[in-house]
Amino acid sequence: MQIKLYIVQVFRFMLTAIFGGDRCVCCGNITFRPPLCRYCERNRLFSYTPAVTVTVAGKYRSRCRVCGRPLVSERDICMECRDVPVLKHTAIVFPVHTYCLWKKQLLFLWKTAGMRQLSPVFARLLAYVLRNEFPPNLPVIPVPPRPGKIRRTGWDQIDELCSFLEHQYDYTVLRVLERTSGVQQKTLGRSARLKNREGTYRLKKNGEKYIRLLEEIILVDDVMTTGATIEACAQILSAAGVKKVHVATLFSVC
């Protein structure tokens, strides 16, 4: 698998070089490392708000300690988590970027348009975040796709992202969760999302034996909207014996 992923990446770079480069999907400049140019990858994609910011005056929390979204005027906990708390079985929650502007376009190209060249880019970003924002050497558990998705489309973005984490960055990936409902969360409103989470996910057969002795894990998904999916998976993992369920997502909807 590792060799296959590497060959595909090299082949894409060679084709790009032969045909004179490609356009960066973020700024439109010519790049020989599509889909992003070096500048946009380094100064936009890899530039995010840390959990704690260090200033001359000391340290202060930059993100909500419950949902991980960047704080604006609140201290410690955002207003949404104070008023309508959803995440109750999670520890560190870290959505890297907010879902807006060029980041919204990137996710659309990856998830909906099927631009799989973004998979290694997002994996590189996530590996960087895992090293800097989470305890070291924790196993990763991906949020599973809808039933039959891989058979219908040929791939799942989170599964492919975790394959890169596994084979290029040496993370242990445990695919122990499965989804029982085929209803798309994005088609539902907030109240329906929260209601739909009940019974939507479960441990795979014999999945408990892989996680019952784990103290901490990192749950990985692409987007956190209401937090309903994250909470449903975290609740299952906690019930199976995991002491701390951390969460890393690429984006969050504010």
C-alpha positions in Angstrom: 0.0 0.0 0.0 2.8 2.4 0.9 4.6 1.8 -2.4 1.4 2.2 -4.3 0.7 5.6 -2.7 4.2 6.8 -3.3 4.2 5.7 -7.0 0.9 7.5 -7.6 2.2 10.8 -6.1 5.5 10.6 -8.1 3.5 9.9 -11.3 1.3 12.9 -10.8 4.2 15.2 -10.2 6.0 13.9 -13.3 2.9 14.6 -15.5 2.5 18.0 -14.0 6.1 18.9 -14.8 5.8 17.6 -18.4 2.8 19.7 -19.1 4.3 22.9 -17.6 2.7 22.9 -14.2 -0.8 23.4 -12.9 -2.8 26.1 -11.3 -2.9 26.4 -7.5 -6.5 25.9 -6.5 -6.2 28.5 -3.8 -4.4 31.5 -5.5 -4.3 30.5 -9.1 -0.6 30.7 -9.6 1.4 28.1 -11.5 2.7 25.3 -9.3 4.6 22.1 -9.9 3.3 20.5 -6.7 -0.5 20.6 -7.3 -3.1 21.2 -6.1 -1.5 23.9 -3.9 1.6 26.1 -4.5 4.3 26.1 -1.8 3.2 29.6 -0.5 -0.5 28.7 0.0 0.4 25.3 1.6 2.9 26.9 4.0 1.3 30.2 4.8 -2.4 29.4 4.5 -3.1 25.7 5.0 -0.4 25.2 7.6 -1.1 28.5 9.3 -3.8 27.9 12.0 -4.7 29.1 15.5 -3.0 27.0 18.2 -4.9 25.8 21.3 -2.7 28.1 23.4 -1.1 31.3 22.3 2.1 32.6 24.0 2.6 36.3 24.2 4.9 38.6 26.1 2.2 38.9 28.8 2.0 35.1 29.1 -0.2 32.3 27.8 -3.9 32.4 27.0 -6.3 29.9 25.6 -7.1 30.7 21.9 -9.7 27.9 21.4 -12.7 26.7 23.3 -11.6 23.9 25.6 -14.8 21.9 24.7 -15.3 22.1 21.0 -11.9 23.5 20.0 -13.2 26.3 17.8 -11.2 29.6 17.9 -12.4 32.0 20.6 -13.4 35.5 19.7 -14.4 37.4 22.8 -15.2 34.6 25.2 -12.8 33.1 27.7 -12.1 29.4 28.0 -15.5 28.2 26.6 -17.5 29.5 23.6 -21.1 30.7 24.0 -22.5 27.7 22.0 -20.8 25.2 24.3 -22.1 27.1 27.3 -25.7 27.3 26.0 -26.1 24.0 24.2 -23.3 21.6 25.1 -23.0 18.6 22.7 -19.6 17.2 23.3 -19.6 15.4 26.6 -17.3 12.4 26.0 -14.3 14.1 24.5 -11.0 15.5 25.8 -8.9 17.6 23.4 -11.0 18.6 20.3 -9.0 20.4 17.6 -10.6 21.4 14.3 -7.7 22.9 12.3 -9.6 25.4 10.2 -13.0 27.0 10.0 -15.1 26.0 7.1 -15.1 29.2 5.0 -13.6 31.0 2.0 -10.8 29.1 0.2 -10.9 26.3 2.8 -14.5 25.6 1.8 -13.4 25.3 -1.8 -10.6 22.9 -0.9 -13.0 20.6 1.0 -15.5 20.7 -1.9 -12.7 19.7 -4.4 -11.6 16.9 -2.2 -14.8 15.5 -0.8 -17.3 16.2 -3.6 -15.3 16.7 -6.8 -13.0 13.8 -5.9 -9.7 15.6 -6.2 -7.7 12.9 -4.5 -4.4 14.8 -4.9 -5.5 16.7 -1.8 -5.4 13.5 0.3 -1.6 13.5 0.9 -1.7 17.3 1.4 -4.4 17.0 4.1 -2.6 14.0 5.6 0.6 16.1 5.9 -1.3 18.9 7.6 -3.0 16.5 10.0 0.2 14.7 10.9 1.7 18.1 11.7 -1.2 19.1 13.9 -1.2 15.7 15.7 2.5 16.1 16.5 2.0 19.7 17.9 -1.4 19.7 19.5 -1.9 16.2 20.9 -0.1 13.7 23.2 2.5 11.7 21.2 2.1 8.2 19.7 -1.6 7.8 20.1 -3.5 5.5 17.8 -6.0 7.0 15.3 -9.6 5.9 14.8 -11.3 7.2 11.6 -15.0 8.1 11.6 -16.4 5.5 9.3 -18.2 6.2 5.9 -21.9 5.5 5.2 -22.6 1.8 4.3 -21.7 1.0 0.7 -20.0 4.4 0.0 -16.6 2.8 -0.9 -18.3 0.3 -3.1 -20.3 3.0 -4.9 -17.6 5.7 -5.3 -14.4 3.7 -5.1 -13.0 5.6 -2.1 -13.7 7.4 1.2 -11.8 10.5 2.0 -11.3 9.8 5.7 -10.1 6.2 5.0 -7.6 7.5 2.4 -6.4 10.2 4.7 -5.8 7.7 7.5 -4.0 5.4 5.0 -1.5 8.2 4.4 -1.2 8.7 8.2 -0.6 5.0 8.6 1.9 4.3 5.8 3.7 7.6 5.5 3.7 8.9 9.0 3.7 5.7 11.0 0.5 6.2 12.9 -1.4 3.2 14.2 -4.9 3.3 12.6 -7.7 1.2 14.2 -10.7 0.9 11.9 -13.0 -0.4 14.7 -16.1 1.7 14.1 -18.8 1.2 11.5 -21.8 3.2 10.5 -25.3 1.7 10.4 -27.3 4.5 8.8 -27.0 5.7 5.2 -28.6 9.1 5.9 -26.3 12.0 5.1 -25.8 14.3 8.0 -25.3 17.3 5.7 -28.9 17.0 4.6 -30.2 17.4 8.1 -30.7 20.5 10.3 -29.1 20.9 13.7 -31.9 19.2 15.8 -32.2 16.4 13.2 -28.5 15.8 13.3 -28.5 15.5 17.1 -31.4 13.1 17.0 -30.0 11.1 14.1 -26.8 10.3 16.0 -28.6 7.7 18.2 -27.7 4.2 17.0 -25.9 5.5 13.9 -22.5 4.1 14.8 -21.3 1.0 16.6 -18.2 -1.0 17.2 -17.3 -3.6 14.6 -17.4 -7.3 15.6 -14.4 -8.0 17.8 -13.6 -4.2 17.8 -13.6 -4.0 21.5 -10.6 -6.2 22.0 -8.5 -3.7 20.1 -9.4 -0.7 22.2 -10.4 -1.9 25.6 -6.9 -1.5 27.0 -6.2 1.9 25.4 -6.0 4.9 27.6 -6.2 7.5 24.9 -7.0 7.6 21.1 -7.5 10.3 18.5 -10.8 10.3 16.5 -10.4 11.7 13.0 -13.0 13.3 10.7 -13.1 15.9 8.0 -15.7 18.4 9.2 -17.3 19.1 12.6 -20.6 20.8 12.2 -22.8 20.4 15.3 -20.5 17.8 16.9 -23.2 15.1 16.8 -21.1 12.6 14.8 -18.1 13.2 17.0 -20.1 12.8 20.2 -21.8 9.6 19.0 -18.5 7.9 18.2 -16.8 9.2 21.4 -19.6 7.9 23.5 -19.2 4.4 22.0 -15.4 4.4 22.5 -15.8 5.6 26.0 -18.3 2.9 26.8 -15.8 0.4 25.4 -13.2 1.5 27.9 -11.2 4.3 26.3 -10.3 6.8 29.0 -9.8 9.9 26.8 -11.2 10.4 23.3 -9.4 13.2 21.6 -10.7 14.6 18.3 -8.9 16.1 15.2 -10.9 17.4 12.3 -9.7 19.4 9.2 -12.5 21.9 9.4 -15.3 23.1 11.7 -18.5 25.0 10.8 -18.9 28.0 13.0 
